[in-house]
């Protein structure tokens, strides 16, 4: 059983590498390229791409995606929803085989395998939240750049273009997206509101509203942006103070949530017989289910306590 798990892991890692990374292909001069339709593709690469395309088609037809494209994009992952679903499925299957092989219990392997998509979801959200937080922290400096460009006589679109080239990531990427959408004909305020919704930034929504009001009624936009930037800077200062005061509570919550999981996994690997009663009979399964429900409720409760909004 252990040998089967190792073989499956090697095969799964090979498939993952072809799905996510793909084979290394060097650049070829244009004159040496083959005509369209005659390019050759490695068999494993063709199978992986066909599987990804099939999963994408099924997800679009059913209208339900476990990992939405918006979350994948916000996490800065350059892959489709189908690619991520295939990757997570392969990893879950590999973890299931390894967990079952080492523990000798199929139920334990299944329980560990279920954690793979859950952890993937958590990682996507954390990366997205980190990107949104960075955008909020960089917004006041970006507004100063825009206000300076407006005082120099540039238009708002030109000022946004300047900020997109000088601001750090992710602000530069979001502003570049606004500029590109405006160049292809989309209204500037509408593009800014879309960015505010995507980044969940109330501060940038105020900026979009200020631009809309100034466009309709007139006024000095650079002074308005300076005042908005000052307000954002003060709010960020208060937010950092609150985060500092609540850091101990957040760390305690993380330890309380992670410690039981690692202790349980460690005891399962080192002494499977000790944890076997929890998975062999109906009573043990019920106890584990109730514990997971209470564990989830406790985690949400602690999250609500330490998540202070400013």
C-alpha positions in Angstrom: 0.0 0.0 0.0 2.8 2.4 0.8 4.6 1.6 -2.5 1.3 2.4 -4.3 1.0 5.7 -2.5 4.6 6.7 -3.5 4.0 5.7 -7.1 0.8 7.7 -7.2 2.5 10.7 -5.6 5.2 10.7 -8.3 2.6 10.4 -11.1 0.5 13.1 -9.6 3.4 15.5 -9.2 4.3 14.8 -12.9 0.8 15.7 -14.0 0.7 18.8 -11.8 4.0 20.0 -13.3 2.5 19.6 -16.8 -0.8 21.3 -15.9 0.6 24.3 -14.0 4.1 24.9 -15.4 4.1 23.1 -18.7 7.1 21.9 -20.7 10.0 24.2 -21.3 9.9 25.4 -24.9 12.7 27.6 -26.3 12.0 30.5 -28.6 12.3 29.8 -32.3 12.8 32.3 -35.1 9.7 33.2 -37.1 11.2 31.8 -40.3 11.7 28.4 -38.7 8.2 28.0 -37.3 5.9 25.4 -38.7 2.7 26.3 -40.5 -0.4 26.5 -38.3 -1.9 23.1 -37.5 1.3 21.1 -37.7 2.8 21.8 -34.3 3.5 18.7 -32.3 2.7 18.4 -28.6 3.9 15.9 -26.0 1.3 13.3 -25.2 1.1 14.1 -21.5 0.9 17.8 -22.2 -2.0 17.1 -24.6 -3.8 15.0 -22.1 -3.4 17.6 -19.4 -4.6 20.4 -21.6 -7.5 18.3 -22.7 -8.4 17.6 -19.1 -8.2 21.2 -18.2 -10.4 22.2 -21.1 -12.9 19.6 -20.3 -13.1 20.8 -16.6 -13.5 24.4 -17.8 -16.4 23.4 -20.1 -18.1 21.4 -17.4 -17.8 24.3 -14.9 -19.2 26.8 -17.4 -22.1 24.5 -18.3 -23.0 23.9 -14.7 -22.6 27.6 -13.7 -20.8 26.7 -10.4 -17.1 27.2 -9.9 -15.4 26.1 -6.6 -12.6 28.6 -7.2 -14.0 31.7 -9.0 -11.8 33.4 -11.5 -12.1 36.7 -9.5 -10.5 35.0 -6.5 -7.8 33.4 -8.6 -7.0 36.8 -10.3 -7.0 38.6 -6.9 -4.5 36.0 -5.6 -2.2 36.8 -8.6 -2.3 33.2 -9.9 -1.9 32.9 -13.7 -4.2 29.9 -14.3 -7.8 29.2 -15.2 -10.4 27.9 -12.8 -10.2 24.5 -14.5 -6.4 24.3 -14.1 -6.7 25.0 -10.4 -9.6 22.4 -10.0 -7.4 19.8 -11.7 -4.4 20.7 -9.6 -6.4 20.5 -6.3 -8.0 17.3 -7.4 -4.7 15.6 -8.2 -3.2 16.8 -4.9 -6.2 15.6 -2.9 -6.0 12.2 -4.5 -2.3 12.0 -3.8 -2.8 13.1 -0.2 -5.6 10.5 0.2 -3.3 7.7 -1.0 -0.4 8.8 1.2 -2.6 9.3 4.3 -4.3 5.9 3.8 -0.9 4.3 3.3 0.8 5.7 6.4 -2.2 5.4 8.7 -3.7 2.2 7.4 -7.2 3.8 7.6 -9.0 4.9 4.5 -11.3 7.3 6.5 -8.2 9.1 7.8 -6.9 9.5 4.3 -10.2 10.8 3.1 -10.4 13.3 6.0 -6.9 14.6 5.2 -7.7 14.8 1.4 -10.8 17.0 2.1 -8.5 19.5 3.8 -6.7 20.2 0.5 -9.5 22.2 -1.2 -10.3 23.9 2.1 -6.7 25.0 2.5 -6.6 26.1 -1.1 -9.7 28.3 -0.5 -8.2 29.8 2.6 -4.9 30.5 0.8 -6.7 32.2 -2.1 -8.7 34.4 0.2 -5.7 35.3 2.3 -3.7 36.3 -0.8 -6.6 38.3 -2.0 -7.1 40.1 1.3 -3.3 40.8 1.4 -3.5 42.4 -2.0 -6.5 44.5 -1.0 -4.8 45.6 2.2 -1.7 46.6 0.2 -3.9 48.6 -2.2 -5.5 50.4 0.8 -2.1 51.3 2.3 -0.7 52.6 -1.0 -3.7 54.6 -1.9 -2.8 57.8 -0.1 0.6 58.0 -1.8 -1.0 57.3 -5.2 -3.5 60.1 -4.6 -0.6 62.4 -3.9 0.9 61.4 -7.3 -2.3 62.1 -9.1 -2.8 65.4 -7.3 0.7 66.5 -8.2 0.2 65.5 -11.9 -3.1 67.5 -11.9 -1.3 70.6 -10.5 1.2 70.2 -13.3 -1.5 70.6 -15.9 -2.1 66.9 -16.8 -5.6 65.5 -17.4 -7.0 62.9 -14.9 -6.5 60.0 -17.3 -2.8 61.1 -17.9 -2.4 61.5 -14.1 -3.7 57.9 -13.5 -1.3 56.7 -16.2 1.6 58.4 -14.4 0.6 56.8 -11.1 0.2 53.4 -12.8 3.9 53.6 -13.9 5.3 55.0 -10.6 3.2 53.4 -7.9 4.1 50.0 -6.4 2.2 46.8 -7.0 -0.8 46.2 -6.7 -1.8 49.9 -7.1 0.1 50.2 -10.3 -1.6 47.2 -11.8 -5.1 48.4 -10.8 -4.5 51.9 -12.1 -3.1 50.5 -15.4 -6.3 48.4 -15.7 -8.4 51.6 -15.3 -6.3 53.4 -17.9 -6.6 50.6 -20.4 -10.3 50.3 -19.9 -10.7 54.0 -20.4 -8.6 53.8 -23.6 -10.9 51.3 -25.2 -14.0 53.5 -24.5 -15.2 52.7 -21.0 -16.2 55.6 -18.8 -13.4 56.6 -16.4 -15.6 56.9 -13.3 -17.3 53.5 -14.1 -13.9 51.9 -14.3 -12.8 53.4 -11.0 -16.0 52.2 -9.3 -15.4 48.7 -10.7 -11.9 48.7 -9.2 -13.3 49.9 -5.9 -15.8 47.0 -5.9 -13.1 44.5 -6.8 -10.6 45.8 -4.2 -13.4 46.3 -1.6 -12.0 49.8 -1.0 -14.4 52.3 0.4 -11.6 54.9 0.2 -11.2 54.5 -3.5 -15.0 54.6 -3.9 -14.9 58.1 -2.4 -12.3 59.0 -4.9 -14.5 57.9 -7.8 -17.4 59.8 -6.3 -15.2 62.9 -6.0 -14.2 62.6 -9.6 -17.9 62.2 -10.7 -19.0 65.2 -8.7 -16.1 67.4 -10.0 -16.9 66.4 -13.6 -20.5 67.4 -13.2 -20.2 70.6 -11.0 -16.6 71.7 -11.6 -14.0 72.6 -8.9 -10.4 72.0 -8.0 -10.0 68.2 -8.1 -6.4 68.2 -6.9 -7.4 69.9 -3.6 -10.2 67.4 -3.1 -7.8 64.5 -3.7 -5.4 66.0 -1.2 -8.1 66.1 1.5 -9.2 62.6 0.7 -5.6 61.4 0.9 -5.2 63.1 4.3 -8.4 61.4 5.5 -7.2 58.0 4.3 -3.8 58.5 5.9 -5.4 59.2 9.3 -7.7 56.2 9.0 -4.7 53.9 8.1 -2.8 55.3 11.1 -5.8 54.4 13.4 -6.1 51.0 11.8 -2.5 50.2 12.4 -2.8 51.1 16.1 -5.9 48.9 16.4 -4.0 46.0 14.7 -1.1 46.4 17.1 -3.4 46.3 20.1 -5.2 43.2 18.8 -2.1 41.4 17.6 -1.9 39.3 20.8 -5.5 38.2 20.5 -5.1 37.2 16.8 -2.0 35.2 17.6 -3.8 33.4 20.4 -6.7 32.6 18.0 -4.3 31.2 15.4 -2.5 29.0 18.0 -5.8 27.7 19.4 -7.0 26.8 15.9 -3.8 25.2 14.6 -2.6 23.3 17.7 -5.4 20.7 17.8 -5.0 19.9 14.1 -1.2 19.4 14.3 -1.5 17.4 17.5 -4.2 15.1 15.9 -2.2 14.6 12.8 1.0 13.9 14.7 -0.6 11.3 16.9 -2.3 9.7 13.9 1.1 9.3 12.1 3.2 8.3 15.1 0.6 6.1 16.9 -2.3 5.2 14.6 -3.8 2.7 17.0 -4.4 5.5 19.6 -6.6 7.5 17.3 -8.2 4.4 15.6 -11.3 4.4 17.9 -12.4 7.8 16.6 -12.7 6.4 13.0 -13.6 2.7 13.4 -17.0 3.0 15.0 -20.1 5.2 14.6 -19.6 6.7 18.0 -16.1 7.9 17.1 -17.3 9.4 13.8 -20.1 11.3 15.6 -17.7 12.6 18.2 -15.3 13.8 15.4 -18.2 15.5 13.6 -19.5 17.3 16.7 -15.9 18.4 17.4 -15.5 19.8 13.9 -18.7 21.7 14.2 -17.7 23.2 17.6 -14.2 23.8 16.2 -15.7 25.8 13.3 -18.0 27.8 15.6 -15.2 28.7 17.9 -13.0 29.8 15.1 -15.7 32.1 13.7 -16.3 33.4 17.2 -12.7 34.3 17.8 -12.4 35.8 14.3 -15.4 38.1 15.0 -13.7 39.2 18.3 -10.3 40.0 16.9 -11.5 41.5 13.6 -11.9 45.1 14.5 -13.2 47.4 11.8 -12.2 51.1 11.6 
